[in-house]
Amino acid sequence: MSEPTRHDGVLADGAHDAAAEVAAEAVTSARPAPEPDGRPASVWSTGVCRSDDGALSVAGADLRAVAAEHGTPAYVVDEADLRARARSYAEAFAAAFAESEGLAGADVYYAGKAFLSLAVARWVHSEGLRIDTSTAGELAVALRAGVPGEHIGLHGNNKSDEELVTAIEHRVGRIVVDSLGEIERVAALAAERGVRAPVMVRVTTGVHAGGHDFIATAHEDQKFGLSLASGAARQAFEEILAAPSLNLIGVHSHIGSQILDLAGFEAAARSVLQLRAEIAEETGHLMPEVDLGGGYGIRYTGADDEPPSPAQIATGLATIVHAVCAELGTEIPRISVEPGRSIAGPAGLTLYRVGAVKPVALDGGGERLYVSVDGGMSDNIRPALYGAAYTAALANRTSAVEHVTARVVGKHCESGDIVVHDVALPADIGPGDLLAVPATGAYGRSMASQYNLVPRPPVLAVTEGQVRPIMRRETLEDLLALDLG
């Protein structure tokens, strides 16, 4: 097997070389504007502000004090902001799909893959959301947090028997079937326990949208779902309806991630609602639910397009669902969606301390300031993985000196260990300064690693000036404890 190729820090196999080049090109062209005076731009959580002496604070907690007490790097989560985002989804979908308007209601499942902990699971559930899980670990956290089984969904393209048994025994609200072979396994495990397991079928509609090719999830040539084009999805519906221990409750579609345009959701909704009507005509079973996935985007640099609000998403989907069902002459299903990044992402930032700073000459003239921080690709792999763009701001002070072109890099032994590819920072930034990178609440901690044996940072929740760890910092002792010698 050949070694993967690298494009400016983006690893790709041969099938994705072109996509990786496009992503790397997009990063270098997406230069965010310098941070404005006063309150930082809309990439930050609503609780972030800059004090009179120049320091950033989150929900009343000065980041200088946070760094002094808890160390760096650290993930800092604005609890009120995250709760408000969860609540806005719950309220928007409840209003848009109100049963009094002739619709069948809606459920919002928080996508645990974005970031899941006991605290976050409790926050979002208390704000009216359910939890979408895809592994034994995510399922265990949701259950330990006290979320009832019927408010949990289980996804995954390669579920183990252990995961399925846990889901069945805790009576999860739905198991999303992702392959034909899984149907027989779920049916047998449910029959052994004398229950009828609620299942949905994940289909690939051919509609895909969002950011990098690696996170598009509805085209045919990928691992998720059952194809409409090949007939595998229809076979799945037939097999489920023939199994006495399975209850076919719906169809599921997920078209991608970091989506800023709702047109793709409208096309996917039309496709799955048409499929639902056809299955009903062929089998006599009209599925009561349709899940339209998630992947709603957020702003990362200030140069991004403005993402749709929960109200815009909910009303847009309600309009298309109502119209298509009227065209088809079918009852309107209960709708569910799965936002994760758009709830957790803007609510969090990563706080670093600056170490080495050095100017580097660029080909063709000019120079770039390389600013090294005490974290890197172990706490945010997304820039190295698929060229994701972020911005950054000096957190411990302001500066009146000119801003220069800078690149924020980590401490790992990789040239692709880049945290922020291109950002304007004060020319006098130096060792000991604090740097904050916004919009890392989603996927930062959940994709973190111990590369180079660097312990993972803590997650600190901030509420009304009070800071408390909800996930502690890993230590060298933790690393050594895993090594059996």
C-alpha positions in Angstrom: 0.0 0.0 0.0 1.4 3.4 -1.0 2.0 6.1 1.6 -0.7 8.9 1.7 0.3 12.1 0.1 0.4 15.5 1.9 -1.0 18.8 0.6 -0.1 21.6 3.0 -0.9 19.6 6.0 -3.8 17.7 4.5 -3.4 13.9 4.3 -5.3 12.2 1.5 -5.3 8.9 -0.3 -5.3 8.9 -4.1 -9.0 9.1 -4.4 -9.1 12.5 -2.6 -5.9 14.2 -3.8 -7.9 16.7 -5.9 -10.3 17.5 -3.0 -7.4 18.0 -0.6 -5.7 20.4 -3.0 -9.0 22.4 -3.3 -9.4 22.5 0.5 -5.8 23.7 1.0 -6.3 26.4 -1.6 -9.5 27.5 0.1 -7.7 27.9 3.4 -5.1 30.2 2.1 -7.7 32.4 0.3 -10.0 32.7 3.4 -8.1 35.4 5.3 -10.3 36.7 8.1 -10.4 40.4 8.8 -8.4 41.6 11.9 -10.3 41.5 15.1 -12.5 44.6 15.5 -12.2 46.9 18.5 -14.3 46.1 21.5 -16.4 43.0 21.3 -14.9 40.2 19.1 -16.7 39.2 15.9 -19.6 36.7 15.6 -17.4 33.7 15.6 -17.3 33.8 19.4 -19.8 32.7 21.9 -22.3 35.3 23.1 -20.6 35.5 26.5 -17.2 36.6 25.2 -16.1 40.2 25.6 -13.0 42.3 26.0 -12.5 44.2 29.2 -11.2 47.8 29.6 -7.7 46.5 30.2 -7.7 44.4 27.0 -8.2 40.9 28.3 -10.8 38.5 26.9 -13.4 37.1 29.2 -16.0 34.3 28.8 -19.2 34.7 30.7 -17.5 36.9 33.2 -14.4 34.8 33.7 -11.1 36.6 32.8 -9.1 34.2 30.6 -5.9 35.3 32.3 -7.3 34.0 35.6 -8.5 30.8 33.8 -5.1 30.2 32.4 -3.4 30.9 35.8 -5.6 28.5 37.7 -6.2 25.7 35.1 -3.3 25.9 32.8 -3.1 25.8 29.0 -4.1 24.5 26.6 -7.7 24.3 27.7 -11.1 24.1 26.1 -13.4 26.8 27.5 -17.2 26.3 27.1 -19.8 29.1 27.6 -22.5 27.0 29.3 -25.3 29.6 28.9 -24.4 30.0 25.2 -24.5 26.3 24.5 -27.8 25.9 26.4 -29.3 28.8 24.5 -28.4 27.3 21.2 -29.9 23.9 22.2 -33.0 25.7 23.4 -33.4 27.7 20.3 -33.5 24.5 18.2 -36.1 22.9 20.5 -38.3 25.9 20.4 -37.9 26.6 16.6 -38.8 23.0 15.6 -41.7 22.8 18.2 -43.1 26.0 16.7 -42.6 25.1 13.0 -43.9 21.6 13.3 -46.7 22.3 15.8 -49.3 19.6 15.7 -52.0 22.3 15.9 -50.8 23.5 12.4 -51.6 20.1 10.9 -48.0 18.8 11.2 -46.9 15.8 13.3 -44.4 17.4 15.6 -40.6 17.2 15.6 -37.7 16.0 17.7 -34.2 17.5 17.8 -31.4 15.0 18.6 -28.1 16.6 19.7 -25.4 14.9 17.7 -23.1 13.6 20.4 -20.1 13.2 18.0 -19.6 17.0 18.1 -18.8 16.8 21.8 -20.4 14.7 24.5 -19.8 14.7 28.2 -22.0 14.0 31.2 -22.5 17.7 31.7 -23.3 18.5 28.0 -25.7 15.6 27.8 -27.6 16.9 30.8 -27.6 20.5 29.5 -29.0 19.7 26.1 -31.6 17.2 27.4 -32.8 19.7 30.0 -33.3 22.2 27.2 -35.6 19.8 25.3 -33.2 17.8 23.1 -32.7 14.1 22.6 -29.2 12.6 22.1 -27.9 10.9 19.0 -25.1 8.4 19.7 -22.9 6.2 17.4 -20.7 4.2 19.7 -20.7 2.3 23.0 -18.9 5.2 24.6 -21.4 7.9 23.5 -24.3 5.6 24.5 -22.7 5.0 27.9 -22.3 8.7 28.5 -25.9 9.5 27.5 -27.2 6.8 29.8 -24.9 7.7 32.7 -26.1 11.3 32.4 -29.6 10.1 33.0 -31.1 10.5 29.6 -34.0 8.1 29.2 -33.5 5.3 26.6 -36.5 6.5 24.6 -34.7 9.8 24.1 -31.6 8.3 22.7 -30.8 7.2 19.1 -28.1 4.8 18.0 -26.3 5.3 14.7 -23.2 3.7 13.2 -22.1 1.9 10.1 -20.5 -1.0 12.0 -22.3 -1.5 15.3 -21.1 -4.3 17.6 -23.4 -6.8 19.2 -22.5 -5.2 22.5 -23.7 -1.8 21.3 -26.9 -3.2 19.9 -27.6 -5.2 23.0 -27.1 -2.1 25.2 -29.4 -0.1 22.9 -32.1 -2.8 22.9 -32.0 -3.5 26.6 -32.2 0.3 27.4 -35.1 0.6 25.0 -33.5 3.4 22.9 -36.0 5.3 20.8 -34.5 4.1 17.5 -31.7 2.1 16.0 -30.6 3.5 12.6 -29.9 0.5 10.4 -26.9 1.1 8.0 -26.5 -2.2 6.2 -28.5 -5.2 5.1 -26.4 -7.6 7.4 -27.3 -5.5 10.4 -31.0 -6.1 10.0 -30.8 -9.8 10.8 -28.5 -9.2 13.8 -30.8 -6.6 15.3 -33.8 -8.8 14.7 -32.2 -11.8 16.4 -31.0 -9.8 19.4 -34.4 -8.2 19.9 -36.2 -11.6 19.5 -33.9 -13.1 22.2 -35.0 -10.4 24.6 -38.7 -10.6 23.7 -38.9 -7.0 22.5 -39.7 -5.3 19.2 -36.9 -2.9 18.4 -37.7 0.4 16.7 -35.5 0.9 13.6 -35.0 3.4 10.9 -33.2 2.9 7.6 -30.4 5.3 6.6 -30.5 5.9 2.9 -28.1 7.6 0.5 -30.1 9.9 -1.6 -27.4 11.1 -4.0 -27.8 14.6 -2.5 -24.8 15.9 -0.7 -23.7 19.2 0.6 -21.3 21.0 2.9 -17.6 21.4 3.3 -14.7 19.1 2.5 -15.3 15.9 0.5 -14.3 13.8 3.5 -17.5 15.0 5.4 -20.0 14.6 2.6 -22.2 11.7 3.5 -24.9 11.2 0.9 -23.0 10.4 -2.3 -22.9 6.7 -3.4 -19.2 5.9 -3.1 -18.9 6.1 0.7 -19.4 3.9 3.8 -22.7 5.3 5.1 -26.3 4.2 4.4 -28.1 2.0 1.9 -28.4 3.1 -1.7 -31.6 4.1 -3.4 -30.0 3.7 -6.8 -28.9 0.1 -6.3 -32.1 -1.0 -4.7 -30.4 -1.9 -1.4 -32.6 0.5 0.6 -35.8 -1.0 -0.7 -34.6 -4.5 0.1 -33.9 -3.2 3.7 -37.4 -2.0 4.1 -38.8 -5.3 2.9 -36.6 -7.4 5.3 -37.5 -5.2 8.3 -41.2 -5.5 7.6 -40.9 -9.2 7.4 -39.1 -9.5 10.8 -41.6 -9.8 13.7 -39.1 -8.4 16.2 -38.5 -5.2 14.3 -40.7 -2.1 14.1 -40.0 0.0 11.0 -40.6 3.6 12.3 -38.9 5.7 9.6 -36.3 6.6 7.0 -33.1 8.6 7.7 -31.1 10.9 5.5 -27.9 12.8 6.2 -26.3 14.7 3.4 -23.1 16.2 4.9 -21.6 18.6 7.4 -20.8 22.3 7.7 -23.8 23.1 5.4 -24.7 26.8 5.0 -27.3 26.5 2.2 -30.6 24.9 2.9 -31.3 23.9 -0.7 -29.6 20.5 -0.2 -32.0 19.7 2.7 -35.0 20.6 0.5 -33.8 18.2 -2.2 -33.1 15.4 0.3 -36.4 15.9 2.0 -38.3 15.6 -1.3 -36.3 12.5 -2.1 -37.0 10.6 1.2 -40.7 11.7 1.3 -41.1 10.4 -2.2 -39.5 7.1 -1.1 -41.7 6.9 2.0 -44.8 7.3 -0.2 -43.6 4.6 -2.6 -42.8 2.1 0.2 -46.3 2.8 1.6 -47.9 2.1 -1.8 -45.8 -1.1 -2.3 -46.2 -2.5 1.3 -49.1 -0.8 2.9 -46.8 0.6 5.7 -46.6 4.4 5.9 -43.6 5.1 8.1 -44.5 7.6 10.8 -41.1 9.3 11.1 -38.5 10.9 8.8 -35.1 12.1 9.9 -33.5 14.8 7.8 -30.1 14.7 9.5 -28.0 17.6 10.5 -24.7 19.2 9.5 -25.8 22.8 9.9 -22.7 25.0 9.6 -21.2 27.7 11.7 -18.9 30.7 11.2 -15.2 29.9 11.9 -13.3 33.0 10.7 -15.7 35.8 10.1 -15.1 35.4 6.4 -17.6 32.5 6.2 -21.1 32.9 4.9 -23.8 33.6 7.6 -25.2 30.3 8.7 -29.0 29.8 8.8 -30.7 30.2 12.2 -32.6 27.4 13.8 -35.8 29.3 13.0 -34.9 29.5 9.3 -34.0 25.8 9.2 -37.1 24.7 11.0 -39.5 26.9 8.9 -37.8 26.0 5.7 -38.0 22.3 6.4 -41.7 22.6 7.6 -42.6 24.3 4.4 -41.0 21.7 2.1 -42.4 18.8 4.1 -45.9 20.2 4.1 -45.8 20.9 0.3 -44.3 17.6 -0.7 -46.7 15.5 1.4 -49.6 17.5 0.0 -48.4 16.7 -3.5 -48.0 13.0 -2.7 -51.3 12.8 -0.8 -49.6 11.3 2.3 -49.9 12.1 6.0 -47.1 14.4 7.3 -44.5 12.4 9.3 -43.0 13.3 12.6 -39.7 15.0 11.6 -36.4 14.7 13.4 -33.0 16.5 12.9 -29.5 16.2 14.4 -27.6 19.4 14.9 -24.4 19.1 16.8 -21.7 21.4 15.6 -24.1 24.4 15.4 -24.9 23.9 19.1 -21.5 23.1 20.6 -19.1 24.7 18.1 -19.6 28.5 18.7 -20.0 27.9 22.5 -16.4 26.9 22.9 -12.9 28.2 22.4 -9.4 26.9 23.0 -7.0 28.9 25.1 -3.3 28.5 24.4 -0.1 30.1 25.7 2.4 31.3 23.1 5.9 29.9 23.1 8.4 30.4 20.2 7.7 33.2 17.7 9.8 33.6 14.6 9.5 35.3 11.2 9.9 33.1 8.1 10.7 34.4 4.7 8.1 33.5 2.0 8.9 32.5 -1.6 8.5 35.5 -3.8 9.2 38.0 -1.0 7.6 39.0 2.3 7.5 37.0 5.5 5.0 35.2 7.7 5.2 35.2 11.5 5.1 31.7 12.9 3.5 31.7 16.4 3.9 28.4 18.3 1.5 27.5 21.0 1.5 24.8 23.7 -1.1 22.6 21.9 -1.7 21.8 18.3 -3.1 19.0 16.1 -3.6 16.8 19.2 -6.3 19.1 20.5 -7.6 20.3 17.0 -6.9 17.9 14.2 -9.4 19.5 11.7 -6.9 21.9 10.0 -4.4 19.1 9.4 -7.1 16.6 8.5 -9.0 18.6 5.9 -7.7 22.1 5.8 -10.3 23.6 8.1 -10.0 27.4 8.6 -10.0 29.1 12.0 -9.1 32.5 13.4 -7.4 33.6 16.6 -7.1 36.6 18.9 -4.7 37.8 21.6 -6.5 37.0 24.8 -4.5 38.6 27.6 -4.1 42.2 26.2 -4.6 44.4 23.3 -1.8 46.0 21.2 -1.5 49.2 19.3 1.2 48.0 17.0 0.5 47.0 13.4 -1.0 43.6 12.6 1.1 41.2 10.5 0.4 38.0 8.6 0.8 35.1 11.1 0.4 31.4 11.2 -0.4 29.7 14.5 1.3 26.3 14.8 1.5 23.6 17.4 4.3 21.7 19.2 4.0 18.4 17.4 6.6 16.8 15.2 4.7 17.5 12.0 5.0 20.3 9.4 1.3 20.1 9.0 0.7 20.8 12.7 -1.2 24.0 12.0 -3.9 25.5 14.2 -4.7 28.6 12.2 -3.3 28.8 8.6 -3.6 32.6 8.1 -4.5 35.3 10.6 -3.6 38.9 11.3 -2.0 39.2 14.8 -0.1 42.1 16.5 3.6 42.2 15.5 4.6 42.3 19.2 3.0 39.0 20.1 5.5 37.0 22.1 6.3 34.2 24.5 3.8 34.1 27.5 1.0 35.8 25.6 -2.4 34.0 25.6 -4.1 33.2 22.3 -7.8 32.2 22.0 -9.1 30.2 19.0 -12.9 30.4 18.7 -15.5 27.9 17.4 -13.7 24.8 18.7 -16.5 23.6 20.9 -17.4 21.0 18.3 -14.9 18.3 17.3 -11.9 19.8 19.2 -12.1 17.6 22.3 -14.1 14.8 20.6 -11.4 14.3 18.0 -8.4 15.0 20.3 -5.5 12.5 20.6 -2.4 11.9 22.6 -0.1 12.3 19.7 3.6 12.7 20.8 2.2 11.6 24.2 0.8 15.0 24.9 -2.0 14.7 27.5 -5.4 16.0 26.3 -6.6 19.4 27.7 -9.4 19.9 30.2 -12.9 21.1 29.3 -13.8 24.1 31.5 -17.4 25.2 31.8 -18.0 28.9 32.6 -21.3 30.2 34.0 -21.7 33.7 35.5 -18.0 34.1 36.1 -17.6 30.7 37.8 -15.3 28.1 36.2 -15.5 24.4 36.8 -13.8 21.5 35.0 -16.3 19.1 33.4 -13.5 17.0 32.0 -10.2 17.1 33.8 -6.8 17.5 32.2 -5.0 14.3 31.4 -1.7 13.8 33.2 1.5 12.0 32.4 0.5 9.6 35.1 -2.7 8.8 33.0 -0.5 8.1 30.0 1.9 5.8 32.0 -1.0 4.0 33.6 -2.2 2.7 30.2 1.3 1.3 29.4 1.6 -2.2 30.7 5.3 -2.4 30.0 
